[in-house]
Amino acid sequence: MKIGRIVLAVSVIAFLAAGVAVAQSGGSNSDVVKVSMTAQQFKFDPATVTVPAGSTVVITVTSKDVTHGLAIPAFNINERIQPGKDTVVKFTADKAGTYEFHCSVFCGSGHRDMKGKIVVQ
Ligand SMILES: [Cu+2]
């Protein structure tokens, strides 16, 4: 019965290895949503960002003209967006719903209308 034991041992090891591989691939990559965004007078592009609930959202935003701000109050985000420079904003979309984001640095006559939304579903 030696061969039977060896086969059993090999299949247990293969099973464990497969389990580890699944855990690694499911753990970190699949739930990260990366978004490239631009800010300019007087809009964000994209103005609507839709992400799955529970995902980690990484927004890289740059300004095409003057200094703007990116504020997402629901997720405690408020960053200055400098022209020509990438600013990275990161948060966990841990609650379903629609949340406003807006420009938080006065940038001209249309500043008040410079907003968008994060849709977590
Ligand atoms: Cu503004």
Backbone and ligand atoms as CSV (ligand in chain L), in Angstrom:
chain,resi,resn,atom,element,x,y,z
A,1,MET,N,N,0.822,-1.223,0.000
A,1,MET,CA,C,0.000,0.000,0.000
A,1,MET,C,C,0.851,1.266,0.000
A,2,LYS,N,N,2.154,1.098,-0.227
A,2,LYS,CA,C,3.026,2.275,-0.240
A,2,LYS,C,C,2.644,3.252,-1.358
A,3,ILE,N,N,2.368,2.680,-2.539
A,3,ILE,CA,C,2.059,3.532,-3.691
A,3,ILE,C,C,0.800,4.354,-3.425
A,4,GLY,N,N,-0.187,3.718,-2.830
A,4,GLY,CA,C,-1.438,4.409,-2.505
A,4,GLY,C,C,-1.178,5.616,-1.612
A,5,ARG,N,N,-0.309,5.460,-0.650
A,5,ARG,CA,C,0.008,6.581,0.252
A,5,ARG,C,C,0.715,7.720,-0.480
A,6,ILE,N,N,1.619,7.344,-1.356
A,6,ILE,CA,C,2.349,8.378,-2.100
A,6,ILE,C,C,1.392,9.181,-2.981
A,7,VAL,N,N,0.499,8.446,-3.660
A,7,VAL,CA,C,-0.482,9.121,-4.518
A,7,VAL,C,C,-1.331,10.076,-3.679
A,8,LEU,N,N,-1.750,9.605,-2.513
A,8,LEU,CA,C,-2.567,10.440,-1.627
A,8,LEU,C,C,-1.793,11.694,-1.219
A,9,ALA,N,N,-0.524,11.498,-0.836
A,9,ALA,CA,C,0.295,12.633,-0.394
A,9,ALA,C,C,0.463,13.640,-1.523
A,10,VAL,N,N,0.735,13.145,-2.733
A,10,VAL,CA,C,0.934,14.037,-3.880
A,10,VAL,C,C,-0.342,14.822,-4.173
A,11,SER,N,N,-1.488,14.131,-4.116
A,11,SER,CA,C,-2.724,14.849,-4.446
A,11,SER,C,C,-3.072,15.874,-3.367
A,12,VAL,N,N,-2.736,15.597,-2.121
A,12,VAL,CA,C,-2.982,16.582,-1.049
A,12,VAL,C,C,-2.125,17.823,-1.284
A,13,ILE,N,N,-0.854,17.604,-1.654
A,13,ILE,CA,C,0.047,18.745,-1.908
A,13,ILE,C,C,-0.464,19.571,-3.098
A,14,ALA,N,N,-0.897,18.865,-4.164
A,14,ALA,CA,C,-1.413,19.571,-5.345
A,14,ALA,C,C,-2.643,20.392,-4.985
A,15,PHE,N,N,-3.501,19.809,-4.142
A,15,PHE,CA,C,-4.727,20.479,-3.720
A,15,PHE,C,C,-4.386,21.749,-2.927
A,16,LEU,N,N,-3.431,21.643,-2.007
A,16,LEU,CA,C,-3.027,22.801,-1.198
A,16,LEU,C,C,-2.417,23.891,-2.074
A,17,ALA,N,N,-1.566,23.483,-3.025
A,17,ALA,CA,C,-0.920,24.454,-3.905
A,17,ALA,C,C,-1.965,25.209,-4.730
A,18,ALA,N,N,-2.973,24.479,-5.230
A,18,ALA,CA,C,-4.031,25.113,-6.024
A,18,ALA,C,C,-4.800,26.104,-5.159
A,19,GLY,N,N,-5.055,25.729,-3.912
A,19,GLY,CA,C,-5.778,26.614,-2.995
A,19,GLY,C,C,-5.029,27.900,-2.752
A,20,VAL,N,N,-3.714,27.821,-2.572
A,20,VAL,CA,C,-2.895,29.015,-2.353
A,20,VAL,C,C,-2.935,29.913,-3.582
A,21,ALA,N,N,-2.839,29.306,-4.775
A,21,ALA,CA,C,-2.847,30.085,-6.022
A,21,ALA,C,C,-4.159,30.860,-6.164
A,22,VAL,N,N,-5.277,30.201,-5.853
A,22,VAL,CA,C,-6.579,30.852,-5.957
A,22,VAL,C,C,-6.674,32.012,-4.972
A,23,ALA,N,N,-6.209,31.776,-3.746
A,23,ALA,CA,C,-6.276,32.816,-2.716
A,23,ALA,C,C,-5.463,34.041,-3.134
A,24,GLN,N,N,-4.314,33.814,-3.756
A,24,GLN,CA,C,-3.468,34.941,-4.145
A,24,GLN,C,C,-4.091,35.761,-5.280
A,25,SER,N,N,-4.616,35.062,-6.281
A,25,SER,CA,C,-5.160,35.802,-7.416
A,25,SER,C,C,-6.448,36.524,-7.035
A,26,GLY,N,N,-7.232,35.939,-6.123
A,26,GLY,CA,C,-8.486,36.574,-5.746
A,26,GLY,C,C,-8.293,37.692,-4.735
A,27,GLY,N,N,-7.168,37.711,-4.045
A,27,GLY,CA,C,-7.006,38.619,-2.926
A,27,GLY,C,C,-6.778,40.062,-3.280
A,28,SER,N,N,-5.805,40.367,-4.128
A,28,SER,CA,C,-5.396,41.752,-4.237
A,28,SER,C,C,-5.733,42.424,-5.565
A,29,ASN,N,N,-5.630,41.688,-6.665
A,29,ASN,CA,C,-5.738,42.353,-7.959
A,29,ASN,C,C,-7.165,42.617,-8.417
A,30,SER,N,N,-8.044,41.639,-8.277
A,30,SER,CA,C,-9.345,41.718,-8.917
A,30,SER,C,C,-10.220,42.826,-8.343
A,31,ASP,N,N,-9.968,43.249,-7.110
A,31,ASP,CA,C,-10.853,44.232,-6.515
A,31,ASP,C,C,-10.238,45.626,-6.477
A,32,VAL,N,N,-9.221,45.871,-7.294
A,32,VAL,CA,C,-8.655,47.209,-7.402
A,32,VAL,C,C,-9.135,47.835,-8.714
A,33,VAL,N,N,-9.767,48.987,-8.624
A,33,VAL,CA,C,-10.258,49.676,-9.817
A,33,VAL,C,C,-9.399,50.921,-10.021
A,34,LYS,N,N,-8.722,50.979,-11.163
A,34,LYS,CA,C,-7.868,52.136,-11.457
A,34,LYS,C,C,-8.562,53.063,-12.437
A,35,VAL,N,N,-8.568,54.328,-12.117
A,35,VAL,CA,C,-9.261,55.316,-12.945
A,35,VAL,C,C,-8.290,56.457,-13.260
A,36,SER,N,N,-8.209,56.826,-14.539
A,36,SER,CA,C,-7.456,58.022,-14.932
A,36,SER,C,C,-8.452,59.150,-15.125
A,37,MET,N,N,-8.195,60.291,-14.495
A,37,MET,CA,C,-9.149,61.397,-14.547
A,37,MET,C,C,-8.407,62.690,-14.863
A,38,THR,N,N,-9.087,63.571,-15.596
A,38,THR,CA,C,-8.537,64.901,-15.792
A,38,THR,C,C,-9.489,65.936,-15.206
A,39,ALA,N,N,-8.910,67.023,-14.742
A,39,ALA,CA,C,-9.695,68.152,-14.247
A,39,ALA,C,C,-9.343,69.356,-15.101
A,40,GLN,N,N,-10.365,70.120,-15.480
A,40,GLN,CA,C,-10.129,71.359,-16.210
A,40,GLN,C,C,-11.337,72.253,-15.991
A,41,GLN,N,N,-11.182,73.560,-16.239
A,41,GLN,CA,C,-12.301,74.487,-16.088
A,41,GLN,C,C,-13.402,74.107,-17.082
A,42,PHE,N,N,-14.577,73.663,-16.716
A,42,PHE,CA,C,-15.022,73.469,-15.348
A,42,PHE,C,C,-15.652,72.093,-15.243
A,43,LYS,N,N,-14.823,71.082,-15.460
A,43,LYS,CA,C,-15.357,69.711,-15.432
A,43,LYS,C,C,-14.280,68.695,-15.086
A,44,PHE,N,N,-14.779,67.556,-14.635
A,44,PHE,CA,C,-13.930,66.389,-14.452
A,44,PHE,C,C,-14.264,65.411,-15.573
A,45,ASP,N,N,-13.271,64.687,-16.043
A,45,ASP,CA,C,-13.505,63.673,-17.070
A,45,ASP,C,C,-12.770,62.391,-16.664
A,46,PRO,N,N,-13.477,61.292,-16.374
A,46,PRO,CA,C,-14.933,61.141,-16.441
A,46,PRO,C,C,-15.621,61.838,-15.263
A,47,ALA,N,N,-16.873,62.247,-15.499
A,47,ALA,CA,C,-17.645,62.902,-14.447
A,47,ALA,C,C,-18.394,61.875,-13.599
A,48,THR,N,N,-18.552,60.672,-14.134
A,48,THR,CA,C,-19.190,59.600,-13.367
A,48,THR,C,C,-18.251,58.402,-13.344
A,49,VAL,N,N,-17.965,57.929,-12.148
A,49,VAL,CA,C,-17.097,56.763,-11.976
A,49,VAL,C,C,-17.923,55.682,-11.291
A,50,THR,N,N,-18.076,54.531,-11.950
A,50,THR,CA,C,-18.860,53.433,-11.383
A,50,THR,C,C,-17.923,52.302,-10.970
A,51,VAL,N,N,-18.042,51.871,-9.722
A,51,VAL,CA,C,-17.152,50.832,-9.190
A,51,VAL,C,C,-17.968,49.795,-8.411
A,52,PRO,N,N,-17.443,48.575,-8.309
A,52,PRO,CA,C,-18.144,47.572,-7.500
A,52,PRO,C,C,-17.959,47.845,-6.003
A,53,ALA,N,N,-18.992,47.563,-5.222
A,53,ALA,CA,C,-18.897,47.727,-3.773
A,53,ALA,C,C,-17.784,46.839,-3.221
A,54,GLY,N,N,-17.015,47.371,-2.315
A,54,GLY,CA,C,-15.935,46.621,-1.689
A,54,GLY,C,C,-14.596,46.783,-2.379
A,55,SER,N,N,-14.586,47.401,-3.558
A,55,SER,CA,C,-13.329,47.523,-4.285
A,55,SER,C,C,-12.473,48.657,-3.735
A,56,THR,N,N,-11.180,48.545,-4.008
A,56,THR,CA,C,-10.253,49.625,-3.705
A,56,THR,C,C,-10.159,50.490,-4.955
A,57,VAL,N,N,-10.456,51.760,-4.820
A,57,VAL,CA,C,-10.482,52.656,-5.973
A,57,VAL,C,C,-9.237,53.536,-5.942
A,58,VAL,N,N,-8.495,53.515,-7.046
A,58,VAL,CA,C,-7.294,54.329,-7.163
A,58,VAL,C,C,-7.517,55.297,-8.330
A,59,ILE,N,N,-7.659,56.569,-8.026
A,59,ILE,CA,C,-7.888,57.574,-9.069
A,59,ILE,C,C,-6.612,58.386,-9.244
A,60,THR,N,N,-6.095,58.373,-10.465
A,60,THR,CA,C,-4.958,59.223,-10.790
A,60,THR,C,C,-5.508,60.412,-11.557
A,61,VAL,N,N,-5.344,61.598,-10.985
A,61,VAL,CA,C,-5.973,62.774,-11.582
A,61,VAL,C,C,-4.929,63.863,-11.835
A,62,THR,N,N,-5.082,64.527,-12.952
A,62,THR,CA,C,-4.190,65.625,-13.287
A,62,THR,C,C,-5.019,66.778,-13.832
A,63,SER,N,N,-4.494,67.988,-13.710
A,63,SER,CA,C,-5.201,69.157,-14.223
A,63,SER,C,C,-4.635,69.567,-15.571
A,64,LYS,N,N,-5.541,69.949,-16.472
A,64,LYS,CA,C,-5.112,70.400,-17.797
A,64,LYS,C,C,-4.906,71.904,-17.845
A,65,ASP,N,N,-5.312,72.640,-16.792
A,65,ASP,CA,C,-5.136,74.088,-16.846
A,65,ASP,C,C,-4.632,74.667,-15.513
A,66,VAL,N,N,-5.544,75.013,-14.635
A,66,VAL,CA,C,-5.142,75.653,-13.376
A,66,VAL,C,C,-5.234,74.650,-12.226
A,67,THR,N,N,-4.872,75.101,-11.035
A,67,THR,CA,C,-4.980,74.229,-9.870
A,67,THR,C,C,-6.452,74.003,-9.512
A,68,HIS,N,N,-6.826,72.746,-9.354
A,68,HIS,CA,C,-8.166,72.379,-8.911
A,68,HIS,C,C,-8.020,71.565,-7.629
A,69,GLY,N,N,-9.159,71.073,-7.153
A,69,GLY,CA,C,-9.135,70.166,-6.010
A,69,GLY,C,C,-10.066,69.019,-6.303
A,70,LEU,N,N,-9.792,67.873,-5.689
A,70,LEU,CA,C,-10.726,66.754,-5.811
A,70,LEU,C,C,-11.171,66.374,-4.405
A,71,ALA,N,N,-12.437,66.683,-4.115
A,71,ALA,CA,C,-12.995,66.345,-2.806
A,71,ALA,C,C,-14.088,65.311,-2.977
A,72,ILE,N,N,-13.982,64.225,-2.202
A,72,ILE,CA,C,-15.032,63.194,-2.162
A,72,ILE,C,C,-15.390,63.053,-0.682
A,73,PRO,N,N,-16.303,63.906,-0.195
A,73,PRO,CA,C,-16.568,63.958,1.251
A,73,PRO,C,C,-16.951,62.617,1.863
A,74,ALA,N,N,-17.719,61.795,1.120
A,74,ALA,CA,C,-18.187,60.515,1.668
A,74,ALA,C,C,-17.024,59.590,2.021
A,75,PHE,N,N,-15.864,59.806,1.380
A,75,PHE,CA,C,-14.718,58.948,1.642
A,75,PHE,C,C,-13.529,59.736,2.207
A,76,ASN,N,N,-13.839,60.914,2.751
A,76,ASN,CA,C,-12.808,61.736,3.414
A,76,ASN,C,C,-11.622,62.078,2.523
A,77,ILE,N,N,-11.904,62.357,1.266
A,77,ILE,CA,C,-10.849,62.696,0.316
A,77,ILE,C,C,-10.922,64.184,0.002
A,78,ASN,N,N,-9.773,64.850,0.040
A,78,ASN,CA,C,-9.688,66.237,-0.435
A,78,ASN,C,C,-8.231,66.526,-0.784
A,79,GLU,N,N,-7.945,66.546,-2.082
A,79,GLU,CA,C,-6.561,66.724,-2.537
A,79,GLU,C,C,-6.471,67.874,-3.532
A,80,ARG,N,N,-5.348,68.555,-3.525
A,80,ARG,CA,C,-5.093,69.582,-4.541
A,80,ARG,C,C,-4.604,68.920,-5.821
A,81,ILE,N,N,-5.103,69.395,-6.938
A,81,ILE,CA,C,-4.722,68.846,-8.244
A,81,ILE,C,C,-3.947,69.920,-8.997
A,82,GLN,N,N,-2.667,69.724,-9.127
A,82,GLN,CA,C,-1.810,70.715,-9.783
A,82,GLN,C,C,-1.723,70.423,-11.279
A,83,PRO,N,N,-1.641,71.470,-12.083
A,83,PRO,CA,C,-1.507,71.248,-13.522
A,83,PRO,C,C,-0.250,70.439,-13.860
A,84,GLY,N,N,-0.417,69.479,-14.750
A,84,GLY,CA,C,0.729,68.710,-15.239
A,84,GLY,C,C,1.338,67.746,-14.239
A,85,LYS,N,N,0.666,67.568,-13.117
A,85,LYS,CA,C,1.220,66.664,-12.106
A,85,LYS,C,C,0.173,65.617,-11.747
A,86,ASP,N,N,0.593,64.339,-11.636
A,86,ASP,CA,C,-0.355,63.288,-11.254
A,86,ASP,C,C,-0.569,63.283,-9.742
A,87,THR,N,N,-1.807,63.315,-9.336
A,87,THR,CA,C,-2.147,63.162,-7.927
A,87,THR,C,C,-2.943,61.878,-7.795
A,88,VAL,N,N,-2.530,61.019,-6.863
A,88,VAL,CA,C,-3.198,59.727,-6.705
A,88,VAL,C,C,-4.049,59.751,-5.440
A,89,VAL,N,N,-5.304,59.386,-5.621
A,89,VAL,CA,C,-6.270,59.356,-4.532
A,89,VAL,C,C,-6.744,57.917,-4.400
A,90,LYS,N,N,-6.802,57.423,-3.178
A,90,LYS,CA,C,-7.136,56.008,-2.981
A,90,LYS,C,C,-8.142,55.870,-1.845
A,91,PHE,N,N,-9.161,55.069,-2.057
A,91,PHE,CA,C,-10.118,54.795,-0.983
A,91,PHE,C,C,-10.809,53.459,-1.230
A,92,THR,N,N,-11.435,52.942,-0.195
A,92,THR,CA,C,-12.196,51.699,-0.316
A,92,THR,C,C,-13.667,52.048,-0.453
A,93,ALA,N,N,-14.269,51.589,-1.535
A,93,ALA,CA,C,-15.688,51.851,-1.798
A,93,ALA,C,C,-16.506,50.847,-0.992
A,94,ASP,N,N,-16.590,51.085,0.308
A,94,ASP,CA,C,-17.158,50.069,1.208
A,94,ASP,C,C,-18.662,50.213,1.444
A,95,LYS,N,N,-19.293,51.169,0.758
A,95,LYS,CA,C,-20.738,51.325,0.945
A,95,LYS,C,C,-21.386,51.642,-0.394
A,96,ALA,N,N,-22.451,50.905,-0.702
A,96,ALA,CA,C,-23.160,51.126,-1.962
A,96,ALA,C,C,-23.900,52.451,-1.918
A,97,GLY,N,N,-23.990,53.097,-3.089
A,97,GLY,CA,C,-24.707,54.368,-3.157
A,97,GLY,C,C,-24.079,55.284,-4.185
A,98,THR,N,N,-24.607,56.484,-4.297
A,98,THR,CA,C,-24.077,57.482,-5.214
A,98,THR,C,C,-23.547,58.644,-4.388
A,99,TYR,N,N,-22.281,58.990,-4.611
A,99,TYR,CA,C,-21.616,60.001,-3.795
A,99,TYR,C,C,-21.044,61.095,-4.679
A,100,GLU,N,N,-21.249,62.318,-4.284
A,100,GLU,CA,C,-20.765,63.446,-5.071
A,100,GLU,C,C,-19.272,63.686,-4.855
A,101,PHE,N,N,-18.592,64.064,-5.922
A,101,PHE,CA,C,-17.262,64.658,-5.732
A,101,PHE,C,C,-17.279,66.010,-6.408
A,102,HIS,N,N,-16.404,66.904,-5.965
A,102,HIS,CA,C,-16.407,68.259,-6.510
A,102,HIS,C,C,-15.029,68.876,-6.414
A,103,CYS,N,N,-14.869,69.978,-7.154
A,103,CYS,CA,C,-13.627,70.738,-7.090
A,103,CYS,C,C,-13.627,71.533,-5.790
A,104,SER,N,N,-12.510,71.466,-5.064
A,104,SER,CA,C,-12.435,72.115,-3.755
A,104,SER,C,C,-11.469,73.301,-3.734
A,105,VAL,N,N,-10.975,73.694,-4.907
A,105,VAL,CA,C,-10.101,74.870,-4.996
A,105,VAL,C,C,-10.753,75.828,-5.996
A,106,PHE,N,N,-11.015,77.050,-5.564
A,106,PHE,CA,C,-11.703,77.983,-6.458
A,106,PHE,C,C,-10.901,78.165,-7.749
A,107,CYS,N,N,-11.568,77.934,-8.894
A,107,CYS,CA,C,-10.837,77.922,-10.156
A,107,CYS,C,C,-11.472,78.817,-11.216
A,108,GLY,N,N,-12.476,79.607,-10.843
A,108,GLY,CA,C,-13.070,80.519,-11.814
A,108,GLY,C,C,-14.579,80.510,-11.747
A,109,SER,N,N,-15.194,81.114,-12.772
A,109,SER,CA,C,-16.640,81.366,-12.743
A,109,SER,C,C,-17.494,80.099,-12.693
A,110,GLY,N,N,-17.006,78.986,-13.242
A,110,GLY,CA,C,-17.806,77.761,-13.267
A,110,GLY,C,C,-17.454,76.787,-12.160
A,111,HIS,N,N,-16.666,77.250,-11.211
A,111,HIS,CA,C,-16.166,76.374,-10.142
A,111,HIS,C,C,-17.278,75.624,-9.405
A,112,ARG,N,N,-18.375,76.345,-9.104
A,112,ARG,CA,C,-19.448,75.729,-8.325
A,112,ARG,C,C,-20.089,74.545,-9.045
A,113,ASP,N,N,-20.016,74.543,-10.361
A,113,ASP,CA,C,-20.653,73.461,-11.128
A,113,ASP,C,C,-19.683,72.333,-11.463
A,114,MET,N,N,-18.475,72.440,-10.952
A,114,MET,CA,C,-17.463,71.445,-11.295
A,114,MET,C,C,-17.585,70.267,-10.335
A,115,LYS,N,N,-18.381,69.297,-10.744
A,115,LYS,CA,C,-18.624,68.158,-9.864
A,115,LYS,C,C,-18.913,66.896,-10.671
A,116,GLY,N,N,-18.930,65.803,-9.958
A,116,GLY,CA,C,-19.231,64.516,-10.581
A,116,GLY,C,C,-19.728,63.563,-9.533
A,117,LYS,N,N,-19.852,62.282,-9.896
A,117,LYS,CA,C,-20.311,61.337,-8.897
A,117,LYS,C,C,-19.621,59.987,-8.982
A,118,ILE,N,N,-19.504,59.394,-7.808
A,118,ILE,CA,C,-18.980,58.031,-7.686
A,118,ILE,C,C,-20.190,57.131,-7.430
A,119,VAL,N,N,-20.390,56.158,-8.308
A,119,VAL,CA,C,-21.495,55.230,-8.125
A,119,VAL,C,C,-20.906,53.899,-7.655
A,120,VAL,N,N,-21.263,53.502,-6.445
A,120,VAL,CA,C,-20.779,52.236,-5.880
A,120,VAL,C,C,-21.937,51.247,-5.915
A,121,GLN,N,N,-21.759,50.143,-6.632
A,121,GLN,CA,C,-22.874,49.200,-6.762
A,121,GLN,C,C,-22.448,47.748,-6.582
L,1,CU,CU,CU,-12.734,74.759,-8.906
